[in-house]
Every structure is written in structure tokens, then in C-alpha cells.
Amino acid sequence: MLTPEQLAAAHKANIDMLFGLTRKAFEGVEKLVELNLQATRAALRDSADQTQALLSAKDAQELLQRQAALLQPLAEKAIAYSRQLYDIAASTSSAFTELAEHNAADVQLKAQAVMDNIAKNAPAGTEAAVEAMRNAVNAATSAMETIQQAVRQANELAAQQFHQAAEQAQQHLHANTTAAAPAKAPARPRRSSSAG
């Protein structure tokens, strides 16, 4: 049995964990709001600049060139925004995972202490039942560790795939920008005025 002091300590630990998770979630939201404010400010600034640039075009050819030139920075900013958004989500998720793993380790230690207490105070003839409970606790602990490892590996794989996709998008953008760059027309030979 747990003593009142142990119950109070467990309750305090749970409250501390709840406040820690709340603080981490709030920090993630703050970062997300700041990122969105920065992106909105930049978008408004860029929109004004781009409108001015497009309005100052002298002819349709120049308008099309300026319009094409605006696409690459826009795509690069979208990629940078998605990377920053991913980083915020990953750091917040990492903090939650870390706290959950710490809490799980604490729960496992307490469960082991309870099992040791039960084994020590069990009446004679219940050794088989106590051993079965101990095996169940050990199996649950092992399953929890396996799940935590699988979650860690899934997070690492997701991060790797996100970074690969972002890199491919960047390469694709660069390739398309290079291919779309207007080629200069070859210079035409001048006719001399003496030719007739």
C-alpha cells in the first residue's frame, strides 16, 4: 500500500508534470504566433514591393519577366516557413515526449516499489500469484519501453522525410527557376549601310 506521503508526492509530481506540459504547449503557441506575425509582415511588405515592381514595367515582356522573377522568392519563403513551422512542432513534441518518458520511468519505479512491497508482505502460499503479478508488471514495463522506442524511431523517420522533401522542393525550385530564366537572343548581325 502507498502511504499518504507517497500519494501526496505522486499527486504533486502529476501537477508539476501538468504545469510543465502546459508551459511547453504555451511556448509552442507563442513561437507559432510570432512566426505567423513575421510571415504576415513580410508578405505585406513583399506584396507592396511586388506591386510597385509590376506597375513600373514598361511593356508586356518586362511585366512577364518581373512576374516570373517574383515566383522563386515566394517559393523559397514558403519552404523556409514550412521548415520553421516543422521545427516549432518538433521541439514542442520533443518536450512532450521527454516529459512523458520521464513520467513513465517514474511510474515504472513506483510500480516496482509497490511490487516489492507486496512481495515482502504477501502471506505464505501466494508466491505464485505474486510472481505472476511481478511478471505482468515486467511485461508492461518492457512493452512501454518498446512503444517509446517505436515512437522515437517514427519521429526520427518523419523528421528525416520532412527534411528530404524540403530539400527536394528546394532543388526542384532551383531547377525550374534556372530553366525558366529568359534566354538572351543571339545578337543579329548588323547590315552595313554600304551594302546594297
N, CA, C and O of each residue as an XYZ file, in Angstrom:
784
protein
N       0.828     -1.188      0.000
C       0.000      0.000      0.000
C       0.873      1.252      0.000
O       1.957      1.279      0.583
N       0.376      2.270     -0.660
C       1.091      3.539     -0.663
C       0.717      4.323      0.582
O      -0.437      4.312      1.010
N       1.690      4.996      1.156
C       1.440      5.815      2.341
C       0.838      7.146      1.903
O       0.941      7.506      0.731
N       0.218      7.877      2.813
C      -0.314      9.206      2.452
C       0.771     10.140      1.912
O       0.500     10.964      1.039
N       1.985     10.017      2.420
C       3.085     10.860      1.937
C       3.435     10.511      0.492
O       3.711     11.392     -0.322
N       3.418      9.215      0.186
C       3.709      8.786     -1.184
C       2.612      9.247     -2.142
O       2.894      9.664     -3.266
N       1.354      9.168     -1.686
C       0.248      9.643     -2.517
C       0.348     11.147     -2.755
O       0.133     11.619     -3.872
N       0.672     11.894     -1.707
C       0.824     13.349     -1.845
C       1.964     13.682     -2.795
O       1.849     14.593     -3.615
N       3.080     12.934     -2.684
C       4.223     13.169     -3.569
C       3.861     12.840     -5.016
O       4.255     13.555     -5.938
N       3.115     11.762     -5.210
C       2.691     11.395     -6.570
C       1.749     12.447     -7.138
O       1.844     12.800     -8.314
N       0.842     12.947     -6.311
C      -0.096     13.996     -6.753
C       0.668     15.263     -7.125
O       0.386     15.880     -8.152
N       1.638     15.653     -6.290
C       2.448     16.838     -6.584
C       3.238     16.650     -7.879
O       3.338     17.575     -8.685
N       3.796     15.461     -8.081
C       4.556     15.183     -9.309
C       3.650     15.280    -10.534
O       4.058     15.798    -11.574
N       2.417     14.782    -10.408
C       1.474     14.869    -11.535
C       1.102     16.317    -11.837
O       0.993     16.700    -13.002
N       0.908     17.111    -10.806
C       0.580     18.531    -11.014
C       1.761     19.255    -11.650
O       1.588     20.059    -12.566
N       2.965     18.963    -11.155
C       4.166     19.572    -11.751
C       4.285     19.197    -13.227
O       4.610     20.042    -14.062
N       4.021     17.928    -13.546
C       4.096     17.490    -14.936
C       3.039     18.214    -15.780
O       3.322     18.635    -16.902
N       1.826     18.357    -15.241
C       0.765     19.052    -15.968
C       1.163     20.498    -16.257
O       0.980     20.984    -17.372
N       1.708     21.185    -15.248
C       2.143     22.566    -15.465
C       3.303     22.630    -16.446
O       3.381     23.556    -17.253
N       4.208     21.653    -16.384
C       5.321     21.611    -17.337
C       4.825     21.437    -18.762
O       5.304     22.108    -19.676
N       3.860     20.533    -18.956
C       3.290     20.327    -20.293
C       2.555     21.583    -20.769
O       2.651     21.964    -21.936
N       1.830     22.212    -19.861
C       1.104     23.437    -20.224
C       2.077     24.532    -20.635
O       1.846     25.241    -21.615
N       3.169     24.669    -19.884
C       4.179     25.685    -20.201
C       4.803     25.415    -21.575
O       4.977     26.336    -22.373
N       5.139     24.143    -21.846
C       5.727     23.798    -23.145
C       4.735     24.057    -24.278
O       5.117     24.566    -25.331
N       3.478     23.714    -24.071
C       2.468     23.953    -25.101
C       2.316     25.454    -25.349
O       2.209     25.886    -26.497
N       2.306     26.239    -24.288
C       2.169     27.681    -24.426
C       3.375     28.274    -25.155
O       3.218     29.170    -25.985
N       4.582     27.777    -24.848
C       5.781     28.254    -25.550
C       5.685     27.930    -27.039
O       6.069     28.749    -27.874
N       5.178     26.751    -27.377
C       4.996     26.380    -28.784
C       4.003     27.299    -29.476
O       4.224     27.715    -30.614
N       2.914     27.616    -28.793
C       1.916     28.525    -29.372
C       2.507     29.917    -29.555
O       2.266     30.562    -30.576
N       3.282     30.391    -28.570
C       3.932     31.703    -28.693
C       4.848     31.750    -29.919
O       4.835     32.718    -30.680
N       5.636     30.699    -30.096
C       6.547     30.647    -31.244
C       5.756     30.624    -32.551
O       6.140     31.271    -33.525
N       4.671     29.890    -32.568
C       3.840     29.811    -33.769
C       3.208     31.166    -34.092
O       3.173     31.570    -35.254
N       2.717     31.859    -33.087
C       2.123     33.187    -33.296
C       3.184     34.150    -33.814
O       2.925     34.912    -34.745
N       4.383     34.123    -33.218
C       5.465     35.008    -33.666
C       5.863     34.708    -35.109
O       6.076     35.622    -35.905
N       5.962     33.421    -35.439
C       6.289     33.033    -36.815
C       5.231     33.553    -37.784
O       5.566     34.088    -38.841
N       3.964     33.401    -37.432
C       2.890     33.863    -38.315
C       2.864     35.383    -38.435
O       2.566     35.912    -39.506
N       3.174     36.094    -37.346
C       3.252     37.561    -37.429
C       4.389     37.994    -38.351
O       4.222     38.897    -39.170
N       5.538     37.349    -38.212
C       6.667     37.668    -39.083
C       6.330     37.372    -40.541
O       6.644     38.164    -41.430
N       5.699     36.243    -40.779
C       5.333     35.871    -42.152
C       4.319     36.848    -42.730
O       4.404     37.210    -43.904
N       3.369     37.274    -41.922
C       2.355     38.227    -42.395
C       2.984     39.578    -42.708
O       2.686     40.185    -43.737
N       3.863     40.051    -41.808
C       4.553     41.330    -42.071
C       5.365     41.255    -43.365
O       5.319     42.159    -44.200
N       6.103     40.165    -43.509
C       6.938     40.005    -44.708
C       6.061     39.922    -45.954
O       6.407     40.491    -46.990
N       4.943     39.228    -45.869
C       4.048     39.092    -47.027
C       3.464     40.448    -47.422
O       3.370     40.759    -48.609
N       3.076     41.247    -46.446
C       2.546     42.587    -46.753
C       3.618     43.467    -47.383
O       3.364     44.163    -48.366
N       4.815     43.429    -46.811
C       5.928     44.216    -47.357
C       6.245     43.772    -48.784
O       6.386     44.598    -49.686
N       6.353     42.464    -48.972
C       6.673     41.926    -50.295
C       5.576     42.240    -51.304
O       5.854     42.541    -52.465
N       4.343     42.166    -50.855
C       3.222     42.446    -51.758
C       3.275     43.883    -52.267
O       3.051     44.146    -53.448
N       3.573     44.800    -51.365
C       3.675     46.205    -51.777
C       4.838     46.396    -52.750
O       4.697     47.069    -53.770
N       5.980     45.802    -52.428
C       7.148     45.926    -53.303
C       6.885     45.300    -54.668
O       7.245     45.865    -55.700
N       6.259     44.135    -54.663
C       5.993     43.441    -55.920
C       4.983     44.205    -56.776
O       5.115     44.264    -57.999
N       3.996     44.777    -56.140
C       3.017     45.562    -56.888
C       3.690     46.760    -57.544
O       3.430     47.067    -58.707
N       4.554     47.434    -56.794
C       5.286     48.570    -57.349
C       6.149     48.130    -58.528
O       6.199     48.804    -59.557
N       6.830     46.988    -58.369
C       7.700     46.496    -59.438
C       6.890     46.149    -60.677
O       7.306     46.451    -61.796
N       5.755     45.527    -60.490
C       4.925     45.140    -61.638
C       4.319     46.365    -62.320
O       4.203     46.405    -63.545
N       3.935     47.360    -61.526
C       3.348     48.562    -62.105
C       4.369     49.414    -62.859
O       4.005     50.218    -63.716
N       5.644     49.230    -62.534
C       6.662     50.035    -63.204
C       7.184     49.382    -64.485
O       8.084     49.914    -65.134
N       6.624     48.242    -64.843
C       7.058     47.567    -66.081
C       6.686     48.444    -67.275
O       5.617     49.053    -67.314
N       7.601     48.489    -68.252
C       7.400     49.352    -69.419
C       6.592     48.685    -70.523
O       5.906     49.355    -71.295
N       6.678     47.354    -70.592
C       5.925     46.653    -71.634
C       5.545     45.258    -71.117
O       5.921     44.876    -70.009
N       4.808     44.515    -71.921
C       4.319     43.192    -71.524
C       5.465     42.216    -71.282
O       5.400     41.403    -70.360
N       6.506     42.288    -72.093
C       7.668     41.405    -71.936
C       8.309     41.617    -70.563
O       8.598     40.656    -69.849
N       8.523     42.860    -70.208
C       9.131     43.171    -68.915
C       8.208     42.763    -67.771
O       8.676     42.287    -66.737
N       6.916     42.944    -67.947
C       5.944     42.534    -66.933
C       6.029     41.030    -66.688
O       6.035     40.588    -65.539
N       6.096     40.239    -67.764
C       6.192     38.788    -67.629
C       7.505     38.378    -66.961
O       7.525     37.462    -66.139
N       8.600     39.056    -67.313
C       9.888     38.742    -66.701
C       9.868     39.050    -65.208
O      10.354     38.259    -64.400
N       9.313     40.189    -64.846
C       9.251     40.561    -63.432
C       8.341     39.607    -62.659
O       8.631     39.234    -61.522
N       7.249     39.226    -63.291
C       6.323     38.303    -62.653
C       6.990     36.945    -62.418
O       6.832     36.351    -61.351
N       7.726     36.462    -63.400
C       8.443     35.185    -63.251
C       9.521     35.298    -62.180
O       9.754     34.347    -61.434
N      10.173     36.435    -62.098
C      11.228     36.629    -61.106
C      10.683     36.641    -59.683
O      11.423     36.365    -58.739
N       9.426     36.949    -59.518
C       8.822     37.004    -58.189
C       8.496     35.617    -57.641
O       8.359     35.453    -56.429
N       8.371     34.624    -58.506
C       7.943     33.300    -58.072
C       8.990     32.596    -57.210
O       8.634     31.958    -56.219
N      10.260     32.695    -57.563
C      11.285     31.988    -56.795
C      11.354     32.473    -55.354
O      11.329     31.638    -54.449
N      11.441     33.779    -55.087
C      11.489     34.202    -53.680
C      10.238     33.775    -52.903
O      10.321     33.441    -51.721
N       9.099     33.787    -53.562
C       7.866     33.377    -52.898
C       7.936     31.903    -52.506
O       7.582     31.540    -51.385
N       8.384     31.069    -53.410
C       8.506     29.635    -53.119
C       9.563     29.393    -52.040
O       9.364     28.555    -51.160
N      10.672     30.110    -52.098
C      11.712     29.952    -51.079
C      11.193     30.346    -49.706
O      11.511     29.693    -48.711
N      10.405     31.397    -49.643
C       9.835     31.817    -48.363
C       8.830     30.791    -47.854
O       8.751     30.549    -46.650
N       8.074     30.195    -48.742
C       7.126     29.152    -48.333
C       7.871     27.946    -47.769
O       7.443     27.359    -46.775
N       8.982     27.576    -48.398
C       9.779     26.451    -47.903
C      10.390     26.800    -46.544
O      10.385     25.971    -45.633
N      10.911     28.011    -46.403
C      11.501     28.431    -45.127
C      10.437     28.456    -44.026
O      10.700     28.041    -42.897
N       9.247     28.940    -44.354
C       8.150     28.975    -43.389
C       7.792     27.562    -42.943
O       7.613     27.315    -41.751
N       7.689     26.639    -43.888
C       7.305     25.275    -43.521
C       8.396     24.620    -42.665
O       8.090     23.835    -41.767
N       9.658     24.937    -42.940
C      10.745     24.405    -42.099
C      10.639     24.945    -40.677
O      10.768     24.191    -39.712
N      10.405     26.241    -40.547
C      10.291     26.833    -39.215
C       9.071     26.271    -38.481
O       9.128     26.008    -37.280
N       7.981     26.094    -39.206
C       6.779     25.524    -38.613
C       7.057     24.105    -38.129
O       6.634     23.723    -37.038
N       7.760     23.336    -38.932
C       8.108     21.966    -38.542
C       9.010     21.980    -37.306
O       8.816     21.183    -36.388
N       9.993     22.882    -37.280
C      10.905     22.956    -36.137
C      10.154     23.270    -34.845
O      10.452     22.692    -33.799
N       9.181     24.181    -34.911
C       8.385     24.509    -33.729
C       7.594     23.283    -33.278
O       7.584     22.945    -32.094
N       6.941     22.626    -34.215
C       6.151     21.433    -33.872
C       7.045     20.330    -33.320
O       6.680     19.657    -32.356
N       8.218     20.143    -33.929
C       9.124     19.086    -33.481
C       9.666     19.372    -32.082
O       9.755     18.462    -31.259
N      10.027     20.623    -31.804
C      10.568     20.933    -30.477
C       9.496     20.807    -29.400
O       9.777     20.339    -28.297
N       8.264     21.222    -29.715
C       7.173     21.077    -28.752
C       6.866     19.603    -28.529
O       6.689     19.167    -27.391
N       6.804     18.842    -29.604
C       6.554     17.406    -29.496
C       7.665     16.720    -28.719
O       7.403     15.828    -27.911
N       8.893     17.128    -28.958
C      10.037     16.552    -28.250
C       9.931     16.811    -26.751
O      10.216     15.927    -25.944
N       9.522     18.017    -26.381
C       9.371     18.341    -24.959
C       8.283     17.475    -24.335
O       8.449     16.982    -23.219
N       7.169     17.285    -25.046
C       6.087     16.448    -24.542
C       6.567     14.998    -24.396
O       6.284     14.342    -23.394
N       7.291     14.511    -25.397
C       7.790     13.134    -25.360
C       8.761     12.943    -24.208
O       8.716     11.935    -23.504
N       9.637     13.920    -24.022
C      10.619     13.833    -22.937
C       9.927     13.782    -21.576
O      10.280     12.968    -20.723
N       8.938     14.658    -21.379
C       8.210     14.646    -20.117
C       7.440     13.336    -19.931
O       7.391     12.791    -18.828
N       6.842     12.835    -21.011
C       6.100     11.581    -20.925
C       7.031     10.424    -20.588
O       6.684      9.562    -19.780
N       8.214     10.399    -21.203
C       9.175      9.336    -20.906
C       9.652      9.418    -19.468
O       9.796      8.397    -18.795
N       9.897     10.639    -18.997
C      10.323     10.813    -17.608
C       9.232     10.330    -16.666
O       9.508      9.639    -15.685
N       7.985     10.697    -16.969
C       6.861     10.283    -16.141
C       6.693      8.766    -16.186
O       6.417      8.143    -15.161
N       6.857      8.175    -17.355
C       6.727      6.720    -17.484
C       7.798      6.023    -16.658
O       7.516      5.015    -16.012
N       9.015      6.538    -16.668
C      10.091      5.946    -15.870
C       9.763      6.034    -14.383
O      10.015      5.098    -13.624
N       9.197      7.170    -13.979
C       8.811      7.349    -12.576
C       7.704      6.364    -12.197
O       7.747      5.760    -11.125
N       6.725      6.207    -13.066
C       5.630      5.265    -12.813
C       6.177      3.840    -12.721
O       5.749      3.059    -11.871
N       7.119      3.506    -13.596
C       7.708      2.168    -13.565
C       8.452      1.917    -12.248
O       8.357      0.831    -11.675
N       9.181      2.909    -11.778
C       9.882      2.762    -10.497
C       8.898      2.580     -9.351
O       9.113      1.751     -8.466
N       7.819      3.355     -9.368
C       6.813      3.232     -8.310
C       6.108      1.886     -8.380
O       5.837      1.278     -7.344
N       5.809      1.415     -9.576
C       5.169      0.110     -9.725
C       6.089     -0.986     -9.200
O       5.631     -1.931     -8.557
N       7.374     -0.862     -9.472
C       8.339     -1.845     -8.973
C       8.404     -1.800     -7.452
O       8.498     -2.846     -6.809
N       8.355     -0.599     -6.864
C       8.378     -0.459     -5.406
C       7.129     -1.095     -4.792
O       7.214     -1.775     -3.770
N       5.978     -0.872     -5.415
C       4.744     -1.478     -4.929
C       4.851     -3.000     -5.010
O       4.462     -3.700     -4.075
N       5.380     -3.513     -6.126
C       5.531     -4.965     -6.273
C       6.470     -5.528     -5.206
O       6.205     -6.589     -4.640
N       7.554     -4.828     -4.936
C       8.479     -5.288     -3.898
C       7.795     -5.295     -2.537
O       7.996     -6.215     -1.743
N       6.994     -4.279     -2.266
C       6.256     -4.182     -1.009
C       5.246     -5.324     -0.896
O       5.109     -5.942      0.160
N       4.547     -5.593     -1.988
C       3.570     -6.695     -1.987
C       4.284     -8.021     -1.761
O       3.822     -8.846     -0.973
N       5.396     -8.232     -2.438
C       6.133     -9.488     -2.300
C       6.633     -9.668     -0.874
O       6.625    -10.778     -0.341
N       7.063     -8.585     -0.268
C       7.598     -8.649      1.088
C       6.501     -8.969      2.105
O       6.742     -9.691      3.073
N       5.291     -8.431      1.887
C       4.202     -8.573      2.850
C       3.162     -9.611      2.453
O       2.126     -9.726      3.109
N       3.417    -10.362      1.399
C       2.439    -11.356      0.933
C       2.373    -12.521      1.923
O       3.383    -12.952      2.478
N       1.152    -13.012      2.122
C       1.024    -14.163      3.021
C       1.636    -15.417      2.392
O       1.787    -15.512      1.174
N       1.971    -16.344      3.228
C       2.572    -17.601      2.766
C       1.599    -18.313      1.835
O       0.388    -18.304      2.054
N       2.149    -18.927      0.797
C       1.333    -19.678     -0.152
C       0.874    -18.858     -1.345
O       0.237    -19.407     -2.244
N       1.177    -17.537     -1.391
C       0.762    -16.690     -2.515
C       1.935    -16.338     -3.416
O       1.841    -15.428     -4.239
N       3.038    -17.059     -3.260
C       4.231    -16.751     -4.035
C       3.977    -16.828     -5.534
O       4.505    -16.012     -6.288
N       3.181    -17.792     -5.977
C       2.889    -17.940     -7.412
C       2.107    -16.739     -7.931
O       2.385    -16.243     -9.023
N       1.136    -16.271     -7.160
C       0.339    -15.115     -7.574
C       1.202    -13.853     -7.601
O       1.083    -13.037     -8.515
N       2.064    -13.696     -6.607
C       2.955    -12.535     -6.553
C       3.909    -12.566     -7.745
O       4.160    -11.541     -8.378
N       4.438    -13.759     -8.043
C       5.351    -13.881     -9.181
C       4.633    -13.579    -10.492
O       5.217    -12.971    -11.389
N       3.380    -13.993    -10.613
C       2.593    -13.700    -11.821
C       2.377    -12.192    -11.955
O       2.463    -11.643    -13.054
N       2.094    -11.524    -10.829
C       1.927    -10.063    -10.873
C       3.239     -9.384    -11.249
O       3.257     -8.436    -12.035
N       4.349     -9.885    -10.675
C       5.656     -9.305    -10.990
C       5.959     -9.476    -12.487
O       6.464     -8.553    -13.126
N       5.655    -10.637    -13.035
C       5.860    -10.877    -14.469
C       4.982     -9.950    -15.308
O       5.421     -9.455    -16.346
N       3.754     -9.713    -14.869
C       2.854     -8.811    -15.594
C       3.402     -7.385    -15.580
O       3.367     -6.693    -16.598
N       3.908     -6.945    -14.423
C       4.493     -5.599    -14.324
C       5.725     -5.499    -15.206
O       5.912     -4.502    -15.904
N       6.574     -6.534    -15.180
C       7.772     -6.526    -16.021
C       7.412     -6.522    -17.506
O       8.062     -5.843    -18.302
N       6.379     -7.276    -17.881
C       5.937     -7.298    -19.286
C       5.396     -5.928    -19.694
O       5.664     -5.458    -20.799
N       4.637     -5.288    -18.803
C       4.108     -3.954    -19.104
C       5.240     -2.942    -19.243
O       5.206     -2.078    -20.119
N       6.235     -3.052    -18.378
C       7.392     -2.157    -18.456
C       8.130     -2.354    -19.777
O       8.507     -1.389    -20.442
N       8.327     -3.601    -20.140
C       9.008     -3.903    -21.403
C       8.205     -3.386    -22.599
O       8.773     -2.838    -23.544
N       6.886     -3.562    -22.554
C       6.035     -3.069    -23.641
C       6.100     -1.549    -23.740
O       6.140     -1.001    -24.841
N       6.110     -0.866    -22.596
C       6.193      0.599    -22.589
C       7.510      1.065    -23.193
O       7.533      2.028    -23.959
N       8.600      0.398    -22.859
C       9.898      0.766    -23.423
C       9.926      0.535    -24.932
O      10.499      1.328    -25.679
N       9.301     -0.559    -25.373
C       9.234     -0.846    -26.810
C       8.416      0.218    -27.535
O       8.793      0.665    -28.619
N       7.308      0.617    -26.941
C       6.458      1.655    -27.547
C       7.212      2.979    -27.617
O       7.160      3.669    -28.635
N       7.915      3.337    -26.540
C       8.672      4.592    -26.536
C       9.750      4.577    -27.619
O       9.963      5.580    -28.300
N      10.424      3.448    -27.775
C      11.451      3.331    -28.812
C      10.825      3.453    -30.201
O      11.386      4.111    -31.077
N       9.673      2.827    -30.405
C       8.997      2.911    -31.706
C       8.569      4.345    -32.000
O       8.695      4.807    -33.134
N       8.065      5.052    -30.988
C       7.667      6.456    -31.179
C       8.884      7.304    -31.522
O       8.815      8.154    -32.410
N      10.006      7.081    -30.824
C      11.239      7.821    -31.120
C      11.682      7.577    -32.560
O      12.037      8.516    -33.273
N      11.661      6.309    -32.983
C      12.074      5.979    -34.343
C      11.118      6.588    -35.368
O      11.560      7.068    -36.411
N       9.825      6.573    -35.086
C       8.854      7.166    -36.009
C       9.075      8.673    -36.126
O       8.985      9.232    -37.219
N       9.363      9.328    -35.004
C       9.637     10.770    -35.035
C      10.897     11.071    -35.839
O      10.930     12.024    -36.617
N      11.928     10.258    -35.650
C      13.169     10.459    -36.398
C      12.952     10.250    -37.893
O      13.480     11.000    -38.714
N      12.173      9.228    -38.242
C      11.876      8.956    -39.642
C      11.056     10.091    -40.253
O      11.319     10.515    -41.379
N      10.066     10.581    -39.510
C       9.254     11.696    -40.007
C      10.108     12.936    -40.225
O       9.946     13.634    -41.226
N      11.011     13.214    -39.300
C      11.896     14.376    -39.446
C      12.796     14.219    -40.656
O      12.992     15.165    -41.419
N      13.342     13.029    -40.833
C      14.212     12.762    -41.978
C      13.442     12.929    -43.290
O      13.948     13.540    -44.231
N      12.236     12.396    -43.357
C      11.440     12.503    -44.578
C      11.037     13.946    -44.848
O      11.012     14.376    -46.001
N      10.720     14.699    -43.793
C      10.373     16.108    -43.990
C      11.557     16.876    -44.562
O      11.405     17.652    -45.506
N      12.731     16.657    -43.988
C      13.914     17.381    -44.469
C      14.268     16.973    -45.901
O      14.700     17.813    -46.690
N      14.092     15.707    -46.242
C      14.339     15.266    -47.614
C      13.345     15.918    -48.570
O      13.724     16.359    -49.656
N      12.080     15.981    -48.175
C      11.066     16.597    -49.029
C      11.348     18.090    -49.212
O      11.198     18.625    -50.310
N      11.754     18.753    -48.137
C      12.088     20.183    -48.238
C      13.287     20.397    -49.144
O      13.311     21.338    -49.938
N      14.276     19.534    -49.028
C      15.468     19.640    -49.877
C      15.109     19.391    -51.345
O      15.590     20.093    -52.233
N      14.268     18.397    -51.592
C      13.838     18.123    -52.970
C      13.031     19.290    -53.531
O      13.177     19.643    -54.701
N      12.181     19.888    -52.700
C      11.406     21.043    -53.152
C      12.341     22.192    -53.503
O      12.139     22.880    -54.504
N      13.358     22.398    -52.684
C      14.335     23.465    -52.944
C      15.077     23.196    -54.253
O      15.261     24.107    -55.061
N      15.504     21.951    -54.464
C      16.210     21.597    -55.694
C      15.288     21.747    -56.904
O      15.708     22.253    -57.944
N      14.048     21.315    -56.771
C      13.081     21.424    -57.862
C      12.833     22.896    -58.202
O      12.760     23.272    -59.371
N      12.708     23.709    -57.171
C      12.508     25.143    -57.366
C      13.703     25.753    -58.091
O      13.537     26.541    -59.021
N      14.894     25.387    -57.664
C      16.097     25.927    -58.299
C      16.177     25.481    -59.760
O      16.515     26.276    -60.636
N      15.866     24.213    -60.019
C      15.909     23.694    -61.394
C      14.883     24.404    -62.272
O      15.183     24.766    -63.410
N      13.683     24.603    -61.750
C      12.641     25.286    -62.526
C      12.973     26.744    -62.762
O      12.687     27.285    -63.830
N      13.573     27.382    -61.778
C      13.946     28.783    -61.925
C      15.035     28.932    -62.971
O      15.006     29.845    -63.796
N      15.996     28.019    -62.924
C      17.088     28.066    -63.900
C      16.555     27.816    -65.303
O      16.962     28.484    -66.254
N      15.645     26.857    -65.434
C      15.079     26.531    -66.745
C      14.177     27.647    -67.259
O      14.081     27.863    -68.467
N      13.514     28.356    -66.345
C      12.577     29.401    -66.753
C      13.251     30.747    -66.994
O      12.614     31.674    -67.493
N      14.517     30.863    -66.650
C      15.215     32.134    -66.853
C      15.207     32.469    -68.336
O      15.507     31.620    -69.175
N      14.866     33.700    -68.651
C      14.794     34.062    -70.067
C      16.173     33.991    -70.726
O      17.151     34.560    -70.242
N      16.208     33.293    -71.809
C      17.461     33.182    -72.562
C      17.646     34.433    -73.396
O      16.686     34.975    -73.945
N      18.869     34.880    -73.486
C      19.146     36.073    -74.292
C      19.203     35.648    -75.751
O      19.818     34.645    -76.111
N      18.554     36.431    -76.556
C      18.552     36.149    -78.006
C      19.925     36.451    -78.574
O      20.577     37.409    -78.159
N      20.366     35.637    -79.522
C      21.676     35.912    -80.118
C      21.634     37.241    -80.860
O      20.614     37.621    -81.435
N      22.740     37.923    -80.834
C      22.816     39.228    -81.497
C      22.715     39.041    -83.008
O      23.338     38.151    -83.587
N      21.923     39.895    -83.623
C      21.783     39.832    -85.076
C      22.931     40.601    -85.714
O      23.351     41.648    -85.220
N      23.426     40.064    -86.814
C      24.497     40.818    -87.497
C      23.915     42.107    -88.067
O      22.807     42.121    -88.603
N      24.665     43.164    -87.945
C      24.210     44.455    -88.457
C      24.503     44.531    -89.949
O      25.521     44.051    -90.448
N      23.585     45.140    -90.607
C      23.805     45.382    -92.054
C      24.557     46.687    -92.194
O      24.221     47.697    -91.577
N      25.530     46.639    -92.979
C      26.267     47.889    -93.199
C      25.494     48.737    -94.206
O      24.822     48.223    -95.100
N      25.607     50.005    -94.035
C      24.884     50.916    -94.909
C      25.476     50.939    -96.313
O      24.833     51.420    -97.246
N      26.665     50.437    -96.471
C      27.274     50.435    -97.805
C      26.807     49.251    -98.646
O      26.998     49.232    -99.862
N      26.184     48.244    -97.982
C      25.718     47.091    -98.751
C      24.478     47.464    -99.510
O      23.656     48.239    -99.021
N      24.339     46.953   -100.640
C      23.226     47.390   -101.444
C      22.547     46.390   -102.160
O      21.585     46.684   -102.870
